[in-house]
Amino acid sequence: MIDRTERPSFVKKLQAHGIASTRAEKLRYGVEVIHAALCNMDSHNRKMFDKAYGGDQGIYKLLWDFSEHEVGLRDILPLDEDGEVQD
């Protein structure tokens, strides 16, 4: 079992990057919801999710698809014509 007592919390890590505590808590909640949704998938849905969003750019592609109607998110996660996150 992994000993997590020595690790800083996700919120603390975000705050260490200069993110305000209120925004860090919102991000923690959002990631927690995504994590729970993934954990609760059956094997078929997990395979379909991995097929669509697996790999290095997976979370960015997921957010990009979500942002189809969320203009602000597309502005901070621009993808190139191949669907890869622009540097």
C-alpha positions as CSV (number, residue, x, y, z in Angstrom):
1,M,0.0,0.0,0.0
2,I,1.2,3.5,-0.8
3,D,1.9,5.8,2.2
4,R,0.2,9.0,1.3
5,T,0.9,10.8,4.6
6,E,4.2,12.2,3.4
7,R,2.7,13.6,0.1
8,P,1.2,17.1,-0.2
9,S,-2.5,17.1,-1.0
10,F,-3.6,17.9,-4.6
11,V,-4.9,21.3,-3.4
12,K,-1.5,22.1,-1.7
13,K,0.2,21.2,-5.0
14,L,-2.0,23.5,-6.9
15,Q,-1.4,26.3,-4.4
16,A,2.3,25.7,-4.6
17,H,1.9,26.6,-8.3
18,G,0.3,29.9,-7.3
19,I,-3.4,28.9,-7.8
20,A,-5.7,30.5,-5.3
21,S,-7.2,28.2,-2.6
22,T,-10.7,28.8,-3.8
23,R,-9.8,27.8,-7.4
24,A,-7.7,24.9,-6.2
25,E,-10.7,23.5,-4.3
26,K,-12.9,23.8,-7.4
27,L,-10.2,22.0,-9.5
28,R,-10.0,19.3,-6.8
29,Y,-13.7,18.8,-6.9
30,G,-13.7,18.6,-10.8
31,V,-10.9,16.1,-10.9
32,E,-12.6,14.1,-8.1
33,V,-15.8,13.9,-10.2
34,I,-13.9,12.8,-13.3
35,H,-12.0,10.2,-11.2
36,A,-15.2,8.8,-9.8
37,A,-16.8,8.6,-13.2
38,L,-13.8,6.7,-14.6
39,C,-13.7,4.3,-11.6
40,N,-17.4,3.6,-12.0
41,M,-17.2,2.6,-15.6
42,D,-17.8,-1.0,-16.6
43,S,-15.1,-2.7,-18.6
44,H,-16.8,-2.0,-22.0
45,N,-17.1,1.7,-21.3
46,R,-13.6,1.9,-20.0
47,K,-12.3,0.3,-23.2
48,M,-14.3,2.8,-25.2
49,F,-13.0,5.7,-23.1
50,D,-9.4,4.5,-23.4
51,K,-9.8,4.2,-27.2
52,A,-11.1,7.8,-27.4
53,Y,-9.0,9.4,-24.7
54,G,-6.1,7.2,-23.9
55,G,-2.5,8.3,-24.4
56,D,-0.4,11.3,-23.5
57,Q,-3.0,13.9,-24.7
58,G,-6.0,12.1,-23.3
59,I,-7.2,14.5,-20.6
60,Y,-6.7,17.5,-23.0
61,K,-8.8,15.8,-25.7
62,L,-11.5,15.1,-23.1
63,L,-11.5,18.7,-22.0
64,W,-11.5,19.8,-25.7
65,D,-14.5,17.7,-26.5
66,F,-16.3,19.1,-23.4
67,S,-15.4,22.6,-24.4
68,E,-17.2,22.3,-27.7
69,H,-19.8,24.7,-26.2
70,E,-17.5,26.2,-23.5
71,V,-15.6,28.9,-25.4
72,G,-13.4,29.9,-22.5
73,L,-11.9,26.5,-22.1
74,R,-11.1,26.3,-25.8
75,D,-9.1,29.5,-25.5
76,I,-6.8,28.0,-22.9
77,L,-6.5,24.5,-24.5
78,P,-5.9,25.2,-28.2
79,L,-5.3,22.0,-30.3
80,D,-3.6,21.9,-33.7
81,E,-5.1,20.4,-36.8
82,D,-4.0,16.9,-35.7
83,G,-5.8,17.2,-32.4
84,E,-2.6,17.6,-30.4
85,V,-2.3,20.3,-27.7
86,Q,-0.3,23.3,-29.0
87,D,2.7,24.4,-27.1
